[in-house]
Amino acid sequence: MNNNNPQNSVLVNQENWIELSEQLSKLEQLLIHLDCLNDGVAVAINNQVVTKDNWPTQVLNYNDKINIFGAIAGG
């Protein structure tokens, strides 16, 4: 992860550019890489929510802006 904008990268949570590769080209692979593949997580790519059913097949494109949200419990 880094804060620069490499050509073949995606921006995660408006903070870190992550370089894509053959092993890191789908949303589910990215979430595993970031240790974010768990219940209570929602993901949007370029401001469009991606349903959990589509995570394994959702292809990432260069310069995608990915937001990962975690559920917050409250009372």
C-alpha positions in Angstrom: 0.0 0.0 0.0 1.1 3.5 -0.6 -0.2 7.0 -1.0 1.1 7.6 -4.5 -1.0 7.0 -7.6 0.6 4.2 -9.6 -1.0 3.7 -13.0 -2.3 0.1 -12.3 -3.8 0.7 -8.9 -7.1 1.3 -7.1 -7.7 3.8 -4.3 -9.1 2.3 -1.1 -11.0 4.5 1.4 -9.5 7.6 -0.1 -6.2 6.8 1.5 -4.2 4.1 0.0 -3.4 3.1 -3.6 -3.1 -0.7 -4.0 -1.4 -2.1 -7.1 -3.5 -4.6 -9.0 -2.0 -7.9 -10.3 -3.2 -11.2 -11.7 -3.6 -12.4 -8.1 -5.3 -9.2 -7.0 -7.7 -8.3 -9.8 -11.1 -9.1 -8.2 -12.9 -7.4 -5.3 -13.0 -10.6 -3.1 -9.2 -11.0 -3.6 -8.7 -7.4 -2.5 -10.8 -7.8 0.6 -8.9 -11.0 1.5 -5.6 -9.1 1.0 -6.9 -6.3 3.3 -8.3 -8.8 5.8 -11.7 -7.3 5.4 -13.6 -10.3 4.1 -16.1 -10.7 6.9 -19.7 -10.2 7.9 -20.7 -6.6 8.5 -18.8 -5.2 5.6 -20.2 -3.3 2.7 -18.3 -2.2 -0.4 -18.8 0.5 -3.0 -16.8 0.9 -6.2 -17.0 4.4 -7.7 -20.0 5.2 -5.5 -21.9 2.1 -6.6 -22.6 -0.5 -4.0 -21.5 -4.0 -4.9 -23.6 -6.8 -3.4 -21.7 -9.5 -1.5 -22.8 -12.1 -4.1 -20.8 -10.2 -6.7 -17.6 -9.9 -4.8 -15.9 -13.0 -6.2 -16.5 -12.0 -9.8 -16.3 -8.2 -9.6 -13.3 -7.2 -11.7 -11.3 -4.2 -10.4 -10.2 -1.6 -12.9 -7.3 0.9 -12.7 -8.2 4.0 -10.8 -11.3 2.5 -9.3 -12.2 4.2 -6.0 -13.2 1.6 -3.5 -14.9 2.4 -0.2 -15.1 -0.3 2.5 -17.6 0.2 5.3 -17.8 -1.7 8.5 -21.0 -2.1 10.5 -21.2 -0.1 13.8 -23.2 -1.5 16.6 -24.9 0.9 19.0 -27.6 1.0 21.5 
